[in-house]
Amino acid sequence: MKLKIEEVRKEFPSLKNEWVLMDNAGGSQILQKVINRMNDYLLNSNVQLGASYKVSELAGKNIDEANRVMGEFINARSKSEIIMGGSTTMLLNQLAASFGKVLKPGDEIVVTDCDHEANIGAWRKLERFGIVIREWQINLDDFRLHLDDLGKIMNDKTKLVAVTNSSNIIGTTIDVKEITGYVHKRGALICVDGVAYVPHRAVDVQKMDIDFYVFSFYKLYGTHSALLYGKQELLEKLPGINHYFIDEEEVPYKFQPGNQNYELSYGALGITDYISEMASLHGISSNLSLNNKSKEFFNLIKVHEEELMNPIMDLLNSKSNIKIIGEDSYSGDVRVPTISFIVDGVMSNEIVEQVDKHKIGIRYGHFYAKRLIDNLGLEKQNGVVRISLVHYNTLDEVNKLVTALDEILN
Ligand SMILES: Cc1ncc(COP(=O)(O)O)c(C=O)c1O
């Protein structure tokens, strides 16, 4: 079964645009179903939660449903493991602030040099409390994180390892389950940034045995808000960051200071509405759990993405003056379609500005993974050129890009 691309595209009204949008790792287009859910919330239940009158009860039920269904989507054990928030950056800062209350001077945290700064800076801020930060550096030959390098910097003081599921520049998928096992064996916890991964692959937090997992809905066909998953027993033990009178037993409320963006949280249900509808359209059994339906649907996405990546990789690999920053394969087993490259002796902005003229939106820069770009010595070249596709992109669009790039790169 192939992905029914015409049906997929009908779900994204903003794709009726003369521009080809290939900056999706920056932010994807929104599903009509998300807009519908938001409208529904705002028009029918936009009152303060927690009161005894019926409309307030409905608002509470709606938000509860959002947490429950999002929990099912990533296979959390319960809805109280789901914390909604403004952005991934904010949620990671909130989580780090909570850790800051319990860690002791001399405790250690490992961050990478290839994550988006969101999952580095939040943890590095704890240095001022005497927490030691160690850096797990990417291997610059194969652009991969190696476990033996992690082994060299972990010790009995290591409390947490913060790592990405897929870099928003390199695009290589990271075997989080393997890292989690390694980290847990050494007595530490793991916090995974899934922002660049979730638009492409299904996530199963239980299977990966992850402690904390975070992603933003605006990269996953939704709105500008985000979700942090935390294992129940850890959320119960960690100190909250809410007001002093909010009970420490109240998970996840003790991690959600202020009113969250209720309509955006409820809007996220449009993403799972879409997945369920697409699953049924593609003959995936309706008896499966939402997480299993997602796995099947995202498998179709993976195959489609491989088809899209193939001509781009062929072009980039055929040019001797181009270096791909990441895997040079189009296999969905090793990468997602976030493809970055540099051209020998050419500023990255110059390439992108040429592509702009073809009404194709790609992008250059460091994409807030600044440490990676600095370590690669690419700041002076204005970072990398990044093409980032998602499943609503078509082969026709890719062919248009390849023709344009071929001309520009000659
Ligand atoms: C991999 C990755 N992590 C984190 C973020 C930050 O997300 P937010 O804007 O929700 O803070 C981004 C945004 O580009 C990202 O690509």
PDBQT file of the ligand as one rigid body, heavy atoms in Angstrom, charges set to zero:
ROOT
HETATM    1  C1  LIG A 501      15.166  19.645  17.103  1.00  0.00    +0.000 C 
HETATM    2  C2  LIG A 501      14.517  20.851  17.698  1.00  0.00    +0.000 A 
HETATM    3  N1  LIG A 501      14.407  20.927  19.029  1.00  0.00    +0.000 NA
HETATM    4  C3  LIG A 501      13.819  21.974  19.625  1.00  0.00    +0.000 A 
HETATM    5  C4  LIG A 501      13.306  23.020  18.894  1.00  0.00    +0.000 A 
HETATM    6  C5  LIG A 501      12.660  24.173  19.605  1.00  0.00    +0.000 C 
HETATM    7  O1  LIG A 501      11.283  24.070  19.547  1.00  0.00    +0.000 OA
HETATM    8  P1  LIG A 501      10.371  25.248  20.124  1.00  0.00    +0.000 P 
HETATM    9  O2  LIG A 501      10.360  26.330  19.106  1.00  0.00    +0.000 OA
HETATM   10  O3  LIG A 501       9.032  24.607  20.320  1.00  0.00    +0.000 OA
HETATM   11  O4  LIG A 501      10.972  25.691  21.404  1.00  0.00    +0.000 OA
HETATM   12  C6  LIG A 501      13.403  22.992  17.505  1.00  0.00    +0.000 A 
HETATM   13  C7  LIG A 501      12.903  24.108  16.685  1.00  0.00    +0.000 C 
HETATM   14  O5  LIG A 501      13.306  24.317  15.565  1.00  0.00    +0.000 OA
HETATM   15  C8  LIG A 501      14.028  21.879  16.898  1.00  0.00    +0.000 A 
HETATM   16  O6  LIG A 501      14.147  21.778  15.562  1.00  0.00    +0.000 OA
ENDROOT
TORSDOF 0
